[in-house]
Amino acid sequence: MISKQMVAWGESGSSIREIAAYGERRAAEIGPENVYNFAIGNPSIDPPDCVQEAVERLLHTVPPTQLHAYAPAPGMASVREKVAAYLTDTFGEAYRAQDIYMTDGASSALAILTRALMGPGDEAIVFAPYFPEYAVYAEAAGGSVRVVPCRADTFALDLDALAAAVTEKTALLILNSPNNPSGVIVSRPELEALAALLREKQAQYGHPIYIIADEPYRELVYGGVEVPFLPAIYPNAIYCYSYSKTLSLPGERVGFLALHPAMDDYAAVHAAVLGAGRALGYICVSSLFQLAVAECLGQTADISAYAANRELIYGALTDMGYACARPDGAFYLFLKSPEPDARAFCRRAMDYDILLVPGDDFGCPGYARLAYCVARSQLERSLPAFRKLAESYGAHGIRVTEPDQVEDALRQANFANKKRRPRALGDAVFARMVSGVHGVGVHIVIDDLAVVLLLLLNVVEHAAGVGIAKLEHARVVQVRGVLFHREHVRAQVAVVLLLRGLGVVVGRRERRRHGRGVHRGGDGAALHLRERVEMLLLDLRDLFEQVFQLRVIGAGGVAVVLVHAQLLLSFEIFE
């Protein structure tokens, strides 16, 4: 009978490839130069010269009957010896030819290892965001995945969450560094802490817990950031590698997996790898390209183009107001969606012919992946479209405003339309608060109490909204240097402040200030507007100090000064 599971996987397909295919159809309609396809991580730079030279030399020196013959199932002996020697020389771990199994890229290595190390009922732990095929490989092996979210915004490992997730059923973890889709690299201290935790769990449950170190982007790093070699820290880590990215050979499907000689149950794992490769049909990798990559060990394509692309797109998008972690490796940006539904954001992006992949596919809702392994000209052409996309959200999303526009809005506080003034000025103020512009002081003098009141309420509304959105999946997160604490932020904060500011009784009692002290009393609706402003300023001070970790000074009378890491904003109010 037909497998229902395979039908389900076949019908669901891959969102990444479906979006990329849509991009091809759209390009045929309006021209490829007008479609900004950032959906698929397909290298855009040429392989290094060594690849072409090796292929040409092999074609002219090796008899075709040998060059195109079957290779041994685990790979050609001469190639495995060279790979083992390279790993030993590079990382100081004594690998042997028998420890190496040549594969059709890293994907087949992952499929082999999950099949070799998992059985029915076993669990594989993955850290979100993660490559979506991990779940397919684990489930195809009869097991399941348990997703452990990384820390919000930074995407660092959450070891407390991991400790709670590891059970007797845990057979393995899959760790991808540099990460697809975030570009984040797991640091050595994180890996050392991870190794210590797993050793404790192994002792507790009485069986090995393996790590699959999925590292096809190992050489794609920027600024000299270290990518620690995990098997040197934790011998139960199995190293998976592909030449798809580093040599720009994604279509040739060449990679390998390496078993550490000191790993637990080596003989059984080795036999299981051979058996899984046999069961899946992952045998006899191309002899030609095995030999070719063996002559190019340690070399990479010229990744300077990726580094330049990273600087261009990260700088441009963050200047516009988009939020994302700065990638240290790979060739992806993981953008924070300006609305909770990242799929809706990606659909809206399509209206501007920008193709992104929703973070939901990577186990991380609320984000979208952008692959910047494209021609620089495409990135440059896309920037006006990204700006229009951001502007389409207006005050309901990330409110993108250029620094000079912010300055203009702040200087023109008293423009004619008083009904529009508070909203526009509030948007500008909050844009400055999250823009990343440092050391800027702005002094605003407004002669209309109502305008000031509404302006401050608008800023609070923005701040509370961002705080709440950021706290859906994390206890403590950081946005542009501002900490938002889940235990303090509640949705009703903005509502209460709005009601108080408009003179509506909240609870039945309102705060009134006398000199330096504060006491309860009176009906808020009956208070003079000036007194309501004073109470609002006190509420703001408490909010920014206690909730948003900002400092408020000079709240005497009806003047307030907000000091942010990136903003100095002073209000003076005159009747």
LUMMIVEX-292939 format. One line per 3 residues: number of its first residue (from 1); for each residue y negated, z negated, x of C-alpha. Coordinates in nm, 2 decimals, m for minus. Layout:
BEGIN
NUM> Y/Z/X  ...
REM end
This chain:
BEGIN
1> 0.00/0.00/0.00  m0.36/0.06/0.11  m0.52/m0.24/0.27
4> m0.79/m0.39/0.05  m0.95/m0.54/0.35  m0.98/m0.21/0.53
7> m1.12/m0.05/0.22  m1.38/m0.32/0.19  m1.49/m0.28/0.56
10> m1.49/0.10/0.52  m1.70/0.09/0.21  m1.95/m0.16/0.35
13> m1.99/0.04/0.67  m2.25/m0.05/0.93  m2.61/m0.10/0.82
16> m2.73/m0.01/1.17  m2.56/0.33/1.16  m2.66/0.39/0.80
19> m3.02/0.33/0.87  m3.00/0.55/1.18  m2.84/0.83/0.97
22> m3.12/0.80/0.72  m3.36/0.84/1.01  m3.20/1.17/1.10
25> m3.23/1.30/0.75  m3.59/1.19/0.73  m3.67/1.35/1.06
28> m3.53/1.68/0.92  m3.78/1.65/0.63  m4.10/1.55/0.81
31> m4.03/1.61/1.18  m3.87/1.37/1.43  m4.21/1.29/1.58
34> m4.31/1.13/1.25  m4.01/0.90/1.21  m4.01/0.57/1.41
37> m3.63/0.50/1.44  m3.58/0.16/1.60  m3.24/0.10/1.43
40> m2.98/0.17/1.69  m2.95/0.05/2.05  m2.88/0.39/2.20
43> m3.00/0.41/2.57  m3.29/0.65/2.61  m3.29/0.68/2.99
46> m3.07/0.89/3.22  m2.77/0.76/3.40  m2.83/0.69/3.77
49> m2.77/0.98/4.01  m2.45/0.82/4.13  m2.27/0.89/3.80
52> m2.34/1.26/3.81  m2.26/1.28/4.18  m1.93/1.09/4.13
55> m1.82/1.31/3.83  m1.90/1.63/4.02  m1.72/1.52/4.33
58> m1.41/1.41/4.13  m1.40/1.74/3.94  m1.40/1.93/4.27
61> m1.17/1.71/4.47  m0.90/1.56/4.24  m0.64/1.79/4.09
64> m0.69/1.83/3.71  m0.34/1.71/3.64  m0.42/1.38/3.80
67> m0.78/1.35/3.69  m0.70/1.40/3.32  m0.36/1.23/3.32
70> m0.26/0.91/3.15  m0.38/0.60/3.32  m0.17/0.28/3.32
73> m0.24/0.08/3.00  m0.45/m0.19/3.17  m0.63/0.06/3.39
76> m0.59/0.24/3.71  m0.48/0.01/3.99  m0.75/0.13/4.24
79> m1.02/0.09/3.99  m0.91/m0.27/3.89  m0.90/m0.36/4.26
82> m1.26/m0.24/4.31  m1.38/m0.42/3.99  m1.21/m0.74/4.10
85> m1.36/m0.72/4.45  m1.71/m0.66/4.30  m1.68/m0.96/4.08
88> m1.56/m1.18/4.37  m1.84/m1.06/4.60  m2.11/m1.08/4.34
91> m2.03/m1.41/4.17  m1.81/m1.60/4.42  m1.51/m1.62/4.19
94> m1.17/m1.51/4.34  m1.08/m1.23/4.09  m0.77/m1.02/4.15
97> m0.67/m0.67/4.02  m0.42/m0.83/3.78  m0.71/m1.02/3.61
100> m0.88/m0.70/3.51  m0.81/m0.50/3.19  m1.00/m0.17/3.16
103> m1.13/m0.11/2.80  m1.31/0.14/2.58  m1.64/m0.04/2.62
106> m1.71/m0.40/2.53  m1.62/m0.35/2.17  m1.25/m0.29/2.24
109> m1.25/m0.58/2.48  m1.37/m0.81/2.20  m1.12/m0.67/1.95
112> m0.84/m0.72/2.21  m0.94/m1.08/2.29  m0.98/m1.19/1.93
115> m0.64/m1.05/1.85  m0.49/m1.21/2.16  m0.65/m1.56/2.12
118> m0.65/m1.61/1.74  m0.39/m1.64/1.47  m0.39/m1.70/1.09
121> m0.62/m1.99/1.01  m0.79/m2.00/1.35  m1.17/m2.00/1.37
124> m1.41/m1.83/1.61  m1.75/m1.98/1.65  m2.05/m1.74/1.67
127> m2.41/m1.83/1.74  m2.66/m1.67/1.50  m2.81/m1.43/1.55
130> m2.49/m1.24/1.65  m2.35/m0.89/1.66  m2.20/m0.84/1.31
133> m1.88/m0.68/1.43  m1.77/m1.02/1.57  m1.67/m1.12/1.22
136> m1.47/m0.81/1.17  m1.28/m0.86/1.49  m1.20/m1.22/1.41
139> m1.10/m1.15/1.05  m0.88/m0.86/1.16  m0.70/m1.10/1.38
142> m0.62/m1.32/1.08  m0.89/m1.58/1.15  m1.24/m1.64/1.04
145> m1.58/m1.70/1.19  m1.79/m2.02/1.17  m2.16/m1.95/1.22
148> m2.37/m2.19/1.41  m2.75/m2.11/1.39  m2.95/m2.12/1.71
151> m3.27/m2.31/1.71  m3.54/m2.15/1.50  m3.79/m1.92/1.67
154> m3.67/m1.99/2.03  m3.30/m1.90/1.96  m3.18/m2.15/2.21
157> m2.83/m2.30/2.15  m2.81/m2.59/1.91  m2.54/m2.80/2.08
160> m2.57/m3.07/1.82  m2.48/m2.82/1.55  m2.21/m2.68/1.77
163> m2.05/m3.02/1.82  m2.03/m3.06/1.44  m1.88/m2.72/1.40
166> m1.60/m2.74/1.65  m1.27/m2.85/1.48  m0.90/m2.85/1.55
169> m0.90/m2.49/1.42  m1.15/m2.37/1.68  m0.98/m2.12/1.90
172> m1.28/m1.96/2.07  m1.65/m1.91/2.09  m1.82/m1.57/2.13
175> m2.14/m1.60/2.34  m2.37/m1.30/2.39  m2.63/m1.32/2.67
178> m2.87/m1.14/2.69  m2.85/m1.15/2.32  m2.84/m0.87/2.07
181> m3.06/m0.89/1.87  m3.31/m1.14/2.01  m3.31/m1.05/2.38
184> m3.28/m1.43/2.46  m3.09/m1.54/2.77  m2.89/m1.86/2.77
187> m3.00/m2.08/3.06  m2.78/m2.25/3.31  m2.85/m2.60/3.18
190> m2.75/m2.49/2.83  m2.43/m2.34/2.96  m2.35/m2.65/3.16
193> m2.40/m2.87/2.86  m2.19/m2.62/2.65  m1.91/m2.64/2.90
196> m1.92/m3.02/2.90  m1.91/m3.03/2.52  m1.61/m2.80/2.51
199> m1.42/m2.99/2.77  m1.46/m3.30/2.55  m1.34/m3.11/2.25
202> m1.04/m2.96/2.43  m0.93/m3.31/2.53  m0.98/m3.43/2.17
205> m0.78/m3.16/2.01  m0.52/m3.10/2.28  m0.56/m2.72/2.32
208> m0.78/m2.48/2.51  m1.10/m2.35/2.36  m1.19/m2.02/2.51
211> m1.53/m1.85/2.54  m1.57/m1.47/2.52  m1.87/m1.40/2.74
214> m2.00/m1.07/2.59  m2.24/m0.94/2.84  m2.30/m0.56/2.82
217> m2.67/m0.63/2.88  m2.63/m0.84/3.19  m2.84/m0.62/3.42
220> m3.10/m0.54/3.16  m3.33/m0.84/3.24  m3.70/m0.86/3.31
223> m3.91/m1.08/3.54  m3.62/m1.19/3.76  m3.47/m1.42/3.49
226> m3.12/m1.55/3.59  m2.82/m1.46/3.37  m2.57/m1.73/3.48
229> m2.21/m1.62/3.53  m2.03/m1.83/3.27  m1.68/m1.82/3.41
232> m1.81/m2.00/3.72  m1.92/m2.28/3.50  m1.63/m2.28/3.25
235> m1.31/m2.11/3.38  m1.18/m2.07/3.02  m1.45/m1.81/2.97
238> m1.33/m1.45/2.96  m1.59/m1.20/3.09  m1.65/m0.88/2.89
241> m1.85/m0.60/3.03  m1.95/m0.24/2.94  m2.11/0.04/3.13
244> m2.27/0.17/2.81  m2.61/0.01/2.88  m2.64/m0.04/3.25
247> m2.52/0.31/3.34  m2.65/0.47/3.02  m2.29/0.59/2.93
250> m2.25/0.47/2.57  m2.05/0.77/2.47  m1.80/0.75/2.75
253> m1.66/0.41/2.63  m1.58/0.24/2.96  m1.58/m0.13/3.02
256> m1.34/m0.41/3.11  m1.25/m0.77/3.05  m1.17/m1.02/3.33
259> m0.95/m1.33/3.30  m1.04/m1.61/3.53  m0.75/m1.70/3.76
262> m0.80/m2.08/3.70  m0.81/m2.06/3.32  m0.58/m2.27/3.10
265> m0.25/m2.10/3.00  m0.33/m1.80/3.22  0.02/m1.64/3.19
268> 0.03/m1.66/2.81  m0.33/m1.53/2.78  m0.26/m1.24/3.02
271> 0.05/m1.14/2.82  m0.14/m1.17/2.49  m0.41/m0.94/2.62
274> m0.15/m0.68/2.72  0.02/m0.72/2.38  m0.31/m0.69/2.18
277> m0.41/m0.38/2.37  m0.07/m0.23/2.29  m0.09/m0.33/1.92
280> m0.44/m0.19/1.88  m0.38/0.12/2.08  m0.66/0.04/2.33
283> m0.48/0.18/2.63  m0.54/0.45/2.89  m0.91/0.46/2.93
286> m1.04/0.79/3.05  m0.92/0.84/3.41  m1.22/1.05/3.50
289> m1.47/0.78/3.40  m1.27/0.49/3.53  m1.29/0.66/3.87
292> m1.66/0.75/3.83  m1.78/0.40/3.74  m1.57/0.25/4.02
295> m1.80/0.45/4.26  m2.11/0.31/4.09  m2.04/m0.07/4.08
298> m2.36/m0.27/4.11  m2.59/0.01/4.03  m2.80/0.05/3.71
301> m3.01/0.31/3.54  m3.38/0.28/3.60  m3.47/0.00/3.35
304> m3.84/0.00/3.44  m3.89/0.22/3.13  m3.74/m0.05/2.91
307> m3.96/m0.32/3.08  m4.27/m0.11/3.02  m4.16/m0.06/2.65
310> m4.11/m0.43/2.61  m4.46/m0.51/2.73  m4.61/m0.24/2.51
313> m4.44/m0.32/2.18  m4.43/m0.70/2.22  m4.80/m0.72/2.32
316> m4.91/m0.48/2.04  m4.71/m0.63/1.76  m4.80/m0.99/1.85
319> m5.16/m0.90/1.87  m5.13/m0.76/1.52  m4.99/m1.09/1.40
322> m4.62/m1.03/1.40  m4.42/m1.32/1.53  m4.11/m1.29/1.76
325> m3.95/m1.45/2.06  m4.04/m1.28/2.38  m3.72/m1.11/2.50
328> m3.61/m1.17/2.86  m3.33/m0.92/2.84  m3.16/m0.63/2.65
331> m3.39/m0.39/2.47  m3.46/m0.56/2.13  m3.73/m0.75/1.95
334> m3.64/m0.98/1.67  m3.94/m0.99/1.44  m4.01/m1.27/1.20
337> m4.03/m1.10/0.85  m4.37/m1.16/0.69  m4.18/m1.23/0.36
340> m3.87/m1.44/0.31  m3.65/m1.14/0.22  m3.62/m0.94/0.54
343> m3.43/m0.66/0.36  m3.74/m0.61/0.14  m3.95/m0.61/0.45
346> m3.73/m0.34/0.61  m3.75/m0.13/0.29  m4.12/m0.16/0.29
349> m4.13/m0.06/0.65  m3.94/0.26/0.55  m4.24/0.35/0.34
352> m4.43/0.39/0.67  m4.12/0.57/0.83  m4.05/0.26/1.04
355> m3.67/0.20/1.06  m3.57/m0.16/1.14  m3.25/m0.35/1.08
358> m3.26/m0.67/0.87  m3.17/m0.99/1.04  m2.93/m1.07/0.76
361> m2.68/m0.83/0.93  m2.70/m1.06/1.23  m2.65/m1.38/1.04
364> m3.02/m1.46/1.06  m3.21/m1.40/0.74  m3.58/m1.37/0.76
367> m3.59/m1.15/1.07  m3.56/m0.78/1.16  m3.44/m0.62/1.47
370> m3.64/m0.35/1.66  m3.46/m0.15/1.93  m3.72/m0.04/2.18
373> m3.48/0.17/2.39  m3.68/0.48/2.29  m3.93/0.71/2.44
376> m4.26/0.54/2.51  m4.44/0.81/2.31  m4.25/0.70/2.00
379> m4.36/0.34/2.05  m4.72/0.45/2.09  m4.72/0.68/1.78
382> m4.56/0.40/1.57  m4.84/0.14/1.63  m5.08/0.27/1.36
385> m4.79/0.26/1.11  m4.70/m0.10/1.21  m5.07/m0.19/1.16
388> m5.07/m0.04/0.81  m4.74/m0.22/0.73  m4.89/m0.55/0.83
391> m5.21/m0.49/0.64  m5.00/m0.41/0.33  m4.91/m0.78/0.31
394> m5.27/m0.90/0.31  m5.32/m1.26/0.24  m4.96/m1.28/0.10
397> m4.80/m1.23/0.43  m4.89/m1.27/0.80  m5.25/m1.16/0.75
400> m5.32/m0.95/1.05  m5.67/m0.96/1.18  m5.79/m0.84/1.52
403> m5.99/m1.10/1.72  m6.31/m0.90/1.69  m6.26/m0.87/1.31
406> m6.20/m1.25/1.30  m6.53/m1.30/1.48  m6.71/m1.07/1.25
409> m6.58/m1.25/0.94  m6.67/m1.59/1.08  m7.02/m1.48/1.17
412> m7.08/m1.32/0.83  m6.98/m1.63/0.63  m7.27/m1.59/0.39
415> m7.20/m1.23/0.28  m7.32/m1.14/m0.07  m7.00/m1.17/m0.28
418> m6.95/m1.55/m0.31  m6.63/m1.51/m0.51  m6.46/m1.31/m0.23
421> m6.62/m1.52/0.05  m6.37/m1.82/0.05  m6.06/m1.60/0.05
424> m6.18/m1.36/0.31  m6.31/m1.64/0.54  m6.00/m1.85/0.49
427> m5.78/m1.55/0.59  m5.99/m1.50/0.90  m5.98/m1.87/0.99
430> m5.61/m1.89/0.96  m5.56/m1.56/1.14  m5.75/m1.71/1.43
433> m5.53/m2.02/1.42  m5.21/m1.82/1.47  m5.35/m1.53/1.67
436> m5.28/m1.67/2.02  m5.65/m1.65/2.11  m5.72/m1.95/2.34
439> m6.03/m2.15/2.41  m6.24/m2.01/2.13  m6.50/m2.23/1.95
442> m6.66/m2.12/1.63  m6.93/m2.31/1.45  m6.99/m2.22/1.08
445> m7.29/m2.34/0.88  m7.26/m2.29/0.51  m7.51/m2.40/0.25
448> m7.27/m2.39/m0.05  m7.04/m2.69/m0.11  m6.82/m2.49/m0.34
451> m6.77/m2.22/m0.08  m6.67/m2.48/0.19  m6.43/m2.65/m0.05
454> m6.26/m2.33/m0.14  m6.25/m2.22/0.22  m6.08/m2.53/0.34
457> m5.83/m2.52/0.05  m5.75/m2.16/0.14  m5.68/m2.26/0.51
460> m5.46/m2.54/0.39  m5.28/m2.31/0.15  m5.20/m2.07/0.44
463> m5.09/m2.35/0.67  m4.87/m2.52/0.41  m4.71/m2.19/0.31
466> m4.62/m2.10/0.68  m4.49/m2.45/0.73  m4.26/m2.44/0.43
469> m4.14/m2.09/0.52  m4.06/m2.19/0.88  m3.87/m2.49/0.77
472> m3.60/m2.33/0.55  m3.34/m2.33/0.82  m3.45/m2.58/1.08
475> m3.56/m2.94/1.11  m3.83/m2.89/1.37  m3.97/m2.55/1.46
478> m4.27/m2.43/1.66  m4.52/m2.16/1.57  m4.78/m2.07/1.83
481> m4.77/m2.42/1.97  m4.80/m2.60/1.64  m4.50/m2.82/1.54
484> m4.40/m2.83/1.18  m4.18/m3.13/1.08  m3.95/m3.08/0.79
487> m3.95/m3.45/0.70  m4.33/m3.43/0.63  m4.39/m3.09/0.49
490> m4.33/m3.05/0.12  m4.43/m2.77/m0.12  m4.64/m3.00/m0.33
493> m4.88/m3.07/m0.04  m5.08/m2.76/m0.10  m5.07/m2.82/m0.48
496> m5.19/m3.18/m0.45  m5.48/m3.08/m0.22  m5.57/m2.79/m0.45
499> m5.58/m3.02/m0.76  m5.77/m3.29/m0.58  m6.02/m3.04/m0.45
502> m6.08/m2.91/m0.80  m6.14/m3.26/m0.94  m5.81/m3.29/m1.12
505> m5.66/m3.65/m1.14  m5.34/m3.67/m0.93  m5.13/m3.97/m1.00
508> m5.42/m4.15/m1.19  m5.60/m4.28/m0.88  m5.80/m4.11/m0.61
511> m5.92/m4.21/m0.27  m6.28/m4.29/m0.21  m6.43/m4.36/0.13
514> m6.69/m4.63/0.21  m6.82/m4.62/0.57  m6.51/m4.62/0.79
517> m6.27/m4.75/0.53  m6.08/m4.59/0.25  m5.99/m4.75/m0.08
520> m5.84/m4.64/m0.41  m6.03/m4.61/m0.73  m6.20/m4.41/m0.99
523> m6.13/m4.09/m1.18  m6.14/m3.79/m0.95  m6.26/m3.56/m1.23
526> m6.57/m3.77/m1.27  m6.67/m3.77/m0.90  m6.96/m3.58/m0.77
529> m6.87/m3.26/m0.59  m6.99/m3.40/m0.26  m6.76/m3.70/m0.30
532> m6.47/m3.47/m0.38  m6.54/m3.27/m0.06  m6.54/m3.60/0.13
535> m6.20/m3.69/m0.01  m6.06/m3.35/0.06  m6.18/m3.37/0.43
538> m5.99/m3.70/0.46  m5.68/m3.54/0.31  m5.72/m3.25/0.55
541> m5.75/m3.49/0.84  m5.43/m3.66/0.74  m5.25/m3.33/0.68
544> m5.35/m3.18/1.01  m5.29/m3.49/1.22  m4.96/m3.61/1.06
547> m4.80/m3.29/0.94  m4.92/m3.01/1.16  m4.98/m3.21/1.47
550> m5.34/m3.11/1.50  m5.63/m3.34/1.58  m5.93/m3.38/1.35
553> m6.25/m3.53/1.48  m6.60/m3.58/1.35  m6.50/m3.63/0.99
556> m6.81/m3.85/0.92  m7.02/m3.76/0.62  m6.93/m3.41/0.50
559> m6.88/m3.25/0.84  m6.54/m3.18/0.99  m6.42/m3.05/1.32
562> m6.06/m2.92/1.35  m5.93/m2.90/1.70  m5.63/m2.67/1.74
565> m5.46/m2.57/2.07  m5.62/m2.23/2.01  m5.92/m2.30/1.78
568> m6.23/m2.51/1.77  m6.37/m2.48/1.42  m6.67/m2.68/1.30
571> m6.81/m2.70/0.95  m7.16/m2.83/0.85  m7.24/m2.87/0.49
574> m7.59/m2.89/0.34  m7.70/m2.94/m0.01
REM end
